[in-house]
Amino acid sequence: MRRSRLPGRLPVVPTAPTPTARTAAPLALALLGAGVFLLVLAPLLAWYVTPRAAVTPVDVDVTTVFTGTGSYFDTGALATRDRQRITVTRHVLGDVAASERSGRSGRSGRAVWDVSTTVDTPATLPLADPRRSFQWTTGRWVTDRRSNAAVHCCGEGPTRFDGDAYLKFPFAVQKKTYRWWDDTLGAAVPLRFAGTVQLSGITGYRFAGTVPATRTGTRQVPGRLVGRPGQGQIQAEEWYANTGIGLVVEERTGRIVDASISPVKTLRAPGARRDAVVLLRARGLAFTPATRRAQVALARADGAKLVLVGRTLPVTAGAAGGVLAVAGGLLVARGGLRGGRRNGR
């Protein structure tokens, strides 16, 4: 007896798999995103943040002291005293409020510094009062925070303040001649590059120059004091010179880490060609060891910040970003391929 096929049964035909979208693990996407972010951050730090970090501070409160041996005119005895200890103290205090107000109208802002300078002899130093010092001068110096150029605003004084450098040099110091403002002269003095020195572990550029004898003003004195005994009070000429200016500047920050000066101030009779009285003559007034250590520490701290923002962080961010981006990209690609293979079984 023959079997017959059951009606209604059809042969089974295999069907193609339904395609699905590839998916990547959250970790892979996070690594890829972090890598891309760091790669973008690296040039941003180097080209945008670093120039804005290299600005003159406004909240300064620094005292520098020079000491050395010299001569000065004792007005009480009407005689010049030789081989005396001379001390020059300079106090710089930033006017933060004035700096912030002046910065509103400028792109980079301005630094406003009030400067007090005293010259003391052994007789005036113990008095600890600038009004009773041998000489006391004050000033209000305003500069552009990025370029270090003089800015004429905000009640600055002296009003003729000019030059490339003053209490500090511009950032990224170059091996060239700079115009350094000499407050006693009331003008800028060219200081030439004089070599590279190592000071307490930092690299400094040395700059040197001199100031020839220059008339700076007049002073009323008895005529006999300047060789005119037949005259009463006369307007004697004040002359100033500096036989040796030596500054050591930290190359990144422009901060002066060591300095020496040799000022000479004299009186002459009107129209005379020779000095009649030596008011002050000092050779090699230099930073005290404590001042030098403090300036080096400040330069090292400021320089470390610039290196961190301009070199360390960009290099680290770029290297880490490259590694994370490659790792994340590989994980994303492998996750997608595996998903496709599973769906194709």
Secondary structure as the mmCIF struct_conf table of DSSP 4:
data_model
#
loop_
_struct_conf.conf_type_id
_struct_conf.id
_struct_conf.beg_label_comp_id
_struct_conf.beg_label_asym_id
_struct_conf.beg_label_seq_id
_struct_conf.end_label_comp_id
_struct_conf.end_label_asym_id
_struct_conf.end_label_seq_id
HELX_LH_PP_P HELX_LH_PP_P1 ARG A 5 LEU A 6
TURN_TY1_P TURN_TY1_P1 PRO A 7 GLY A 8
HELX_LH_PP_P HELX_LH_PP_P2 ALA A 16 PRO A 19
HELX_RH_AL_P HELX_RH_AL_P1 PRO A 26 LEU A 44
HELX_RH_PI_P HELX_RH_PI_P1 LEU A 45 VAL A 49
HELX_RH_AL_P HELX_RH_AL_P2 THR A 50 ALA A 53
BEND BEND1 VAL A 58 ASP A 59
STRN STRN1 ASP A 61 ASP A 74
TURN_TY1_P TURN_TY1_P2 THR A 75 LEU A 78
STRN STRN2 ALA A 79 GLY A 94
HELX_RH_AL_P HELX_RH_AL_P3 VAL A 96 GLY A 103
TURN_TY1_P TURN_TY1_P3 ARG A 104 SER A 105
BEND BEND2 GLY A 106 SER A 108
STRN STRN3 ARG A 110 ASP A 120
TURN_TY1_P TURN_TY1_P4 PRO A 122 THR A 124
HELX_RH_3T_P HELX_RH_3T_P1 LEU A 125 LEU A 127
HELX_RH_3T_P HELX_RH_3T_P2 PRO A 130 ARG A 132
BEND BEND3 SER A 133 PHE A 134
STRN STRN4 GLN A 135 ASP A 144
TURN_TY1_P TURN_TY1_P5 ARG A 145 SER A 147
STRN STRN5 ALA A 150 ALA A 150
TURN_TY1_P TURN_TY1_P6 CYS A 154 GLY A 155
STRN STRN6 GLY A 157 GLY A 157
BEND BEND4 PRO A 158 PRO A 158
TURN_TY1_P TURN_TY1_P7 THR A 159 ARG A 160
BEND BEND5 GLY A 163 ASP A 164
STRN STRN7 ALA A 165 ALA A 165
BEND BEND6 TYR A 166 LEU A 167
STRN STRN8 LYS A 168 LYS A 168
HELX_LH_PP_P HELX_LH_PP_P3 PHE A 169 PRO A 170
BEND BEND7 PHE A 171 ALA A 172
BEND BEND8 LYS A 175 LYS A 176
STRN STRN9 TYR A 178 ASP A 182
TURN_TY1_P TURN_TY1_P8 ASP A 183 GLY A 186
STRN STRN10 ALA A 187 LEU A 199
TURN_TY1_P TURN_TY1_P9 SER A 200 GLY A 201
STRN STRN11 ILE A 202 PRO A 222
HELX_RH_3T_P HELX_RH_3T_P3 GLY A 223 VAL A 226
TURN_TY1_P TURN_TY1_P10 GLY A 227 GLY A 227
TURN_TY1_P TURN_TY1_P11 PRO A 229 GLY A 230
BEND BEND9 GLY A 232 GLY A 232
STRN STRN12 GLN A 233 GLU A 250
TURN_TY1_P TURN_TY1_P12 GLU A 251 THR A 253
STRN STRN13 ARG A 255 ARG A 255
STRN STRN14 ILE A 256 ILE A 261
STRN STRN15 PRO A 263 ARG A 268
TURN_TY1_P TURN_TY1_P13 PRO A 270 GLY A 271
BEND BEND10 ARG A 273 ARG A 274
STRN STRN16 VAL A 277 PHE A 287
HELX_RH_AL_P HELX_RH_AL_P4 PRO A 289 VAL A 307
HELX_RH_PI_P HELX_RH_PI_P2 LEU A 308 THR A 312
HELX_RH_AL_P HELX_RH_AL_P5 LEU A 313 ASN A 343
TURN_TY1_P TURN_TY1_P14 GLY A 344 GLY A 344
#
